[in-house]
Amino acid sequence: MFTLSQVVPWGRSFDEYQRMFALTAGDLERRIVCCADGPAAFNAEATRRGHRVVSCDPLYQFGRLDIRERIDATYDEVLAQTRANADEFVWSDELPDAESLGRVRMGAMRSFLDDYEAGQAEGRYVDAALPVLPFEDQSFDLALCSHFLFLYSTQLGEPFHLAALREMCRVAKELRVFPLLALGGERSPFVDTCTRALVAAGLEVSIERVPYEFQRHANEMMRVSWPT
């Protein structure tokens, strides 16, 4: 079973974000905050395309070279786990094996690293950690959280999940979280409990199929929004 003892820096591409979160052209015109964003390439590419994106992560307390060292330190472990648990993933012509996955992921993380210092200077990469964010209420139209909540269910626990979800709903009008599976491929038990708590707080919650699946059966996102 694929497992990690702690959250590791592992970034995904702009195209993957579009598919993971079913982002439309209209969505990309909104004010977006990406939470626990790590070394993902979405901010860099979205900014090049003229979109407004802010990313936050405690990783951003470190400099570019330190982040690169952290990526290098975990890269081999992640790929070794992927090879050992290859049946937990959906391989394709685009990603036929662990080696191709490594190349794609490193390409995305290089895009992040190339953009990082300029993005920090522009205020696009903010050193901040869930479940407390340094933004005013409803500062953003859309919050995205990729491969953090639910994925690390064992490491983070239910109280953390609920506090983080509530905080992202405080700073954004809408929230999308992907995936809903924990490491190892089982659906997180916190999906249902957090859904009930959010609905009880007056929020609208839906579980929606998305056009993306790499971790087997990880093809759904949670959408949370305030009633209109």
VOPAGU-2260 file (C-alpha; in pm, 1 decimal, decimal comma):
REM VOPAGU-2260
SITE   aa  ch    i         X         Y         Z
SITE  MET   A    0       0,0       0,0       0,0
SITE  PHE   A    1     130,5     346,0     -94,2
SITE  THR   A    2     194,4     540,7     225,5
SITE  LEU   A    3     398,8     836,0     348,3
SITE  SER   A    4     476,3     932,6     706,2
SITE  GLN   A    5     446,0    1305,3     636,3
SITE  VAL   A    6     340,8    1554,8     372,6
SITE  VAL   A    7     599,1    1570,7      94,1
SITE  PRO   A    8     664,8    1836,1    -174,4
SITE  TRP   A    9     519,6    1694,2    -496,3
SITE  GLY   A   10     381,5    1927,1    -763,0
SITE  ARG   A   11     132,3    1889,3   -1045,1
SITE  SER   A   12      79,5    2076,4   -1370,7
SITE  PHE   A   13    -162,7    2344,6   -1484,7
SITE  ASP   A   14    -339,1    2091,7   -1708,7
SITE  GLU   A   15    -382,5    1849,9   -1420,0
SITE  TYR   A   16    -532,9    2125,7   -1203,9
SITE  GLN   A   17    -780,8    2206,0   -1480,3
SITE  ARG   A   18    -894,5    1844,2   -1490,5
SITE  MET   A   19    -876,7    1769,3   -1115,4
SITE  PHE   A   20   -1096,9    2066,7   -1034,7
SITE  ALA   A   21   -1305,4    2073,7   -1355,7
SITE  LEU   A   22   -1195,3    2433,5   -1410,0
SITE  THR   A   23   -1375,4    2621,3   -1685,6
SITE  ALA   A   24   -1254,3    2929,9   -1870,5
SITE  GLY   A   25   -1485,1    3129,0   -1644,4
SITE  ASP   A   26   -1336,6    2972,9   -1331,6
SITE  LEU   A   27    -989,0    3081,8   -1441,1
SITE  GLU   A   28   -1104,4    3443,1   -1457,3
SITE  ARG   A   29   -1193,8    3436,2   -1087,9
SITE  ARG   A   30    -967,8    3532,5    -796,2
SITE  ILE   A   31    -814,1    3198,4    -696,6
SITE  VAL   A   32    -625,6    3089,5    -386,0
SITE  CYS   A   33    -449,3    2752,3    -384,0
SITE  CYS   A   34    -402,7    2617,2     -31,6
SITE  ALA   A   35    -123,0    2377,5      67,8
SITE  ASP   A   36      -6,8    2426,0    -289,8
SITE  GLY   A   37     353,2    2310,4    -249,5
SITE  PRO   A   38     569,7    2310,6    -564,2
SITE  ALA   A   39     279,0    2291,9    -811,4
SITE  ALA   A   40     305,9    2463,9   -1150,0
SITE  PHE   A   41     -51,0    2597,0   -1157,0
SITE  ASN   A   42      30,5    2943,2   -1020,7
SITE  ALA   A   43     325,3    2991,4   -1255,0
SITE  GLU   A   44     135,6    2890,8   -1568,8
SITE  ALA   A   45    -187,4    3067,6   -1469,8
SITE  THR   A   46       6,5    3388,8   -1411,5
SITE  ARG   A   47     172,2    3360,2   -1752,6
SITE  ARG   A   48    -176,4    3333,3   -1900,2
SITE  GLY   A   49    -290,8    3648,3   -1722,4
SITE  HIS   A   50    -493,9    3491,0   -1440,8
SITE  ARG   A   51    -497,1    3595,7   -1073,5
SITE  VAL   A   52    -370,1    3321,5    -842,5
SITE  VAL   A   53    -223,6    3327,5    -491,9
SITE  SER   A   54     -69,0    3011,9    -344,2
SITE  CYS   A   55      -9,6    2950,5      25,1
SITE  ASP   A   56     200,0    2683,4     192,3
SITE  PRO   A   57     445,4    2667,9     485,4
SITE  LEU   A   58     699,2    2545,4     228,8
SITE  TYR   A   59     728,7    2906,3     112,6
SITE  GLN   A   60     917,5    3005,8     426,1
SITE  PHE   A   61    1219,4    2851,8     254,0
SITE  GLY   A   62    1431,0    2978,2     -32,6
SITE  ARG   A   63    1437,3    2832,4    -382,0
SITE  LEU   A   64    1748,9    2618,5    -327,0
SITE  ASP   A   65    1616,0    2481,7       3,2
SITE  ILE   A   66    1289,3    2380,7    -164,5
SITE  ARG   A   67    1479,7    2212,9    -447,4
SITE  GLU   A   68    1677,9    2015,0    -189,2
SITE  ARG   A   69    1354,4    1906,8     -19,4
SITE  ILE   A   70    1213,6    1790,5    -353,1
SITE  ASP   A   71    1531,9    1596,6    -431,0
SITE  ALA   A   72    1529,4    1439,2     -83,5
SITE  THR   A   73    1179,6    1291,9    -128,3
SITE  TYR   A   74    1175,2    1225,0    -504,4
SITE  ASP   A   75    1329,0     876,9    -490,9
SITE  GLU   A   76    1103,0     767,6    -205,0
SITE  VAL   A   77     786,5     873,4    -386,8
SITE  LEU   A   78     889,0     695,9    -707,2
SITE  ALA   A   79     992,4     383,4    -518,1
SITE  GLN   A   80     651,7     374,7    -347,8
SITE  THR   A   81     484,5     427,5    -685,9
SITE  ARG   A   82     672,2     136,1    -843,6
SITE  ALA   A   83     596,5     -91,2    -549,1
SITE  ASN   A   84     226,0      -6,0    -561,6
SITE  ALA   A   85     177,3      37,4    -935,2
SITE  ASP   A   86    -163,8    -131,7    -923,4
SITE  GLU   A   87    -300,0     163,5    -723,5
SITE  PHE   A   88    -263,2     393,6   -1025,7
SITE  VAL   A   89    -420,7     433,5   -1369,1
SITE  TRP   A   90    -141,8     426,8   -1626,4
SITE  SER   A   91    -188,8     573,3   -1974,4
SITE  ASP   A   92      -1,6     667,7   -2291,2
SITE  GLU   A   93      78,2     998,5   -2122,8
SITE  LEU   A   94     198,4     829,0   -1802,7
SITE  PRO   A   95     290,4     466,2   -1882,2
SITE  ASP   A   96     521,0     403,6   -1583,5
SITE  ALA   A   97     685,7     550,0   -1274,8
SITE  GLU   A   98     977,9     690,6   -1471,3
SITE  SER   A   99     750,0     893,9   -1697,4
SITE  LEU   A  100     559,3    1011,1   -1389,6
SITE  GLY   A  101     884,9    1132,1   -1239,5
SITE  ARG   A  102     970,1    1328,5   -1553,7
SITE  VAL   A  103     625,9    1493,4   -1565,9
SITE  ARG   A  104     626,5    1579,4   -1196,7
SITE  MET   A  105     979,3    1721,0   -1212,4
SITE  GLY   A  106     879,7    1928,5   -1514,7
SITE  ALA   A  107     594,1    2081,1   -1316,2
SITE  MET   A  108     814,2    2143,3   -1014,2
SITE  ARG   A  109    1083,2    2306,0   -1229,4
SITE  SER   A  110     818,8    2544,9   -1360,9
SITE  PHE   A  111     734,6    2630,8   -1001,2
SITE  LEU   A  112    1099,4    2678,8    -905,5
SITE  ASP   A  113    1164,9    2900,8   -1207,5
SITE  ASP   A  114     872,5    3121,9   -1104,9
SITE  TYR   A  115     916,4    3106,5    -729,1
SITE  GLU   A  116    1135,7    3408,0    -652,9
SITE  ALA   A  117     942,5    3640,7    -884,6
SITE  GLY   A  118     616,1    3507,3    -743,1
SITE  GLN   A  119     728,6    3568,2    -387,4
SITE  ALA   A  120     821,9    3926,8    -472,2
SITE  GLU   A  121     478,1    3976,4    -629,2
SITE  GLY   A  122     297,9    3827,4    -328,7
SITE  ARG   A  123     177,7    3520,4    -518,1
SITE  TYR   A  124     350,7    3267,2    -290,8
SITE  VAL   A  125     252,7    3323,6      73,0
SITE  ASP   A  126     407,4    3146,1     370,6
SITE  ALA   A  127      93,0    3027,4     548,2
SITE  ALA   A  128     -35,5    2698,7     685,8
SITE  LEU   A  129    -384,2    2562,3     723,0
SITE  PRO   A  130    -596,7    2580,1     929,5
SITE  VAL   A  131    -516,9    2952,8     975,4
SITE  LEU   A  132    -478,7    3175,4     669,4
SITE  PRO   A  133    -369,8    3543,3     666,7
SITE  PHE   A  134    -649,4    3662,9     437,5
SITE  GLU   A  135    -961,3    3869,1     496,3
SITE  ASP   A  136   -1306,6    3711,1     478,3
SITE  GLN   A  137   -1414,2    3635,9     120,3
SITE  SER   A  138   -1086,8    3764,3     -25,2
SITE  PHE   A  139   -1113,8    3514,6    -310,3
SITE  ASP   A  140   -1378,9    3374,9    -538,4
SITE  LEU   A  141   -1240,5    3021,0    -545,8
SITE  ALA   A  142   -1014,0    2816,6    -318,2
SITE  LEU   A  143    -844,9    2499,2    -444,8
SITE  CYS   A  144    -681,7    2231,1    -232,2
SITE  SER   A  145    -496,5    1955,2    -416,3
SITE  HIS   A  146    -357,7    1632,0    -266,3
SITE  PHE   A  147    -353,4    1746,3      94,1
SITE  LEU   A  148    -687,5    1723,6     276,0
SITE  PHE   A  149    -833,1    1371,1     273,5
SITE  LEU   A  150    -516,4    1231,5     110,0
SITE  TYR   A  151    -326,8    1264,9     440,1
SITE  SER   A  152    -614,5    1152,6     662,2
SITE  THR   A  153    -396,8     941,8     892,0
SITE  GLN   A  154    -139,0    1214,8     937,6
SITE  LEU   A  155    -374,6    1511,6     987,0
SITE  GLY   A  156    -686,4    1381,8    1163,2
SITE  GLU   A  157   -1050,8    1483,8    1150,4
SITE  PRO   A  158   -1039,1    1803,3    1364,4
SITE  PHE   A  159    -767,0    1944,1    1140,2
SITE  HIS   A  160    -965,8    1860,8     826,7
SITE  LEU   A  161   -1279,1    2032,7     947,9
SITE  ALA   A  162   -1091,4    2340,4    1071,4
SITE  ALA   A  163    -906,3    2368,6     738,6
SITE  LEU   A  164   -1225,2    2334,7     535,1
SITE  ARG   A  165   -1399,7    2600,0     743,2
SITE  GLU   A  166   -1103,8    2834,9     709,1
SITE  MET   A  167   -1092,6    2803,9     330,7
SITE  CYS   A  168   -1466,8    2867,7     319,3
SITE  ARG   A  169   -1404,3    3181,8     524,4
SITE  VAL   A  170   -1157,5    3328,0     274,7
SITE  ALA   A  171   -1332,2    3215,8     -47,4
SITE  LYS   A  172   -1684,9    3204,9    -184,9
SITE  GLU   A  173   -1631,9    2852,3    -317,2
SITE  LEU   A  174   -1395,6    2567,0    -231,5
SITE  ARG   A  175   -1292,8    2261,1    -429,7
SITE  VAL   A  176   -1090,8    1972,2    -280,8
SITE  PHE   A  177    -931,3    1682,8    -471,3
SITE  PRO   A  178    -894,8    1387,3    -422,1
SITE  LEU   A  179   -1132,5    1231,5    -170,8
SITE  LEU   A  180    -919,5     919,6    -120,0
SITE  ALA   A  181    -652,0     871,7     142,9
SITE  LEU   A  182    -307,8     732,7      67,3
SITE  GLY   A  183    -352,6     364,0      -7,8
SITE  GLY   A  184    -664,2     418,7    -216,1
SITE  GLU   A  185    -948,6     404,7      37,7
SITE  ARG   A  186   -1205,7     683,9      55,8
SITE  SER   A  187   -1128,7     909,4     351,1
SITE  PRO   A  188   -1370,9     859,5     641,6
SITE  PHE   A  189   -1364,2    1236,7     690,0
SITE  VAL   A  190   -1548,9    1309,7     364,3
SITE  ASP   A  191   -1887,3    1220,3     511,3
SITE  THR   A  192   -1829,6    1361,2     859,8
SITE  CYS   A  193   -1696,8    1691,5     728,0
SITE  THR   A  194   -1980,9    1713,2     476,2
SITE  ARG   A  195   -2235,9    1681,4     754,2
SITE  ALA   A  196   -2062,3    1947,9     963,5
SITE  LEU   A  197   -2036,8    2192,6     673,3
SITE  VAL   A  198   -2401,1    2145,1     575,2
SITE  ALA   A  199   -2501,8    2198,9     939,3
SITE  ALA   A  200   -2309,8    2529,0     924,6
SITE  GLY   A  201   -2524,3    2642,8     630,8
SITE  LEU   A  202   -2289,1    2560,7     344,2
SITE  GLU   A  203   -2379,3    2374,0      26,4
SITE  VAL   A  204   -2168,3    2061,8     -38,2
SITE  SER   A  205   -2158,5    1834,1    -341,6
SITE  ILE   A  206   -1935,7    1546,7    -453,6
SITE  GLU   A  207   -1871,0    1567,2    -827,1
SITE  ARG   A  208   -1700,3    1348,0   -1086,2
SITE  VAL   A  209   -1406,6    1513,7   -1263,6
SITE  PRO   A  210   -1223,8    1430,0   -1588,1
SITE  TYR   A  211    -909,0    1315,1   -1410,4
SITE  GLU   A  212    -796,3     988,1   -1253,9
SITE  PHE   A  213    -441,1     883,1   -1174,5
SITE  GLN   A  214    -472,9     738,6    -824,4
SITE  ARG   A  215    -718,4     457,3    -899,0
SITE  HIS   A  216   -1080,7     557,9    -822,1
SITE  ALA   A  217    -968,3     912,7    -733,3
SITE  ASN   A  218   -1196,9    1086,9    -980,5
SITE  GLU   A  219   -1418,3    1299,4    -756,2
SITE  MET   A  220   -1384,1    1638,9    -593,0
SITE  MET   A  221   -1570,8    1806,0    -308,9
SITE  ARG   A  222   -1732,1    2141,0    -393,2
SITE  VAL   A  223   -1833,3    2364,6    -103,0
SITE  SER   A  224   -2003,9    2700,4    -148,5
SITE  TRP   A  225   -2205,2    2959,9      33,0
SITE  PRO   A  226   -2574,9    2978,6     -64,3
SITE  THR   A  227   -2646,3    3245,9    -322,3
